Amino acid sequence: MTTYVPTMMFPGIPTLPAAQTLPEGELYTFRFNNGYGAHVMRAPNLTFELAALSFARGQGEPIYDLPFCEDVAIDLTIEQAAALIRRLEALPRHPQLSDALMHEEF
């Protein structure tokens, strides 16, 4: 039997994130086919924090070299967080993603 667990819907983002409840708030993890993603934390005061992620090596690793997200973005509204998520999803394929696939064992 499948249990439906409701998750936060971000405006204009069709991808449903993986969701976790932590003592600090709710953590949403987005992973996109282009090798990028995001951790989005919803704090108890209903503001959001966003960290851009690279999934080029499998696990999501924080990255700080994107011109629109050079650090963890804090004190965001849901609309601001969604705008950053859309920008991450629209990025071209991560340059290290192809290299990682070439070293994959099948």
Protein Blocks (a to p, Z undefined) as FASTA:
>chain_A
ZZdddddddehiabdcdddddfkbccdddddfkopacdddddfkopacdddddfknopac
ddfkbfklmbccehiafklmmmmmmmmmmpccdfklmmmmmmpcZZ
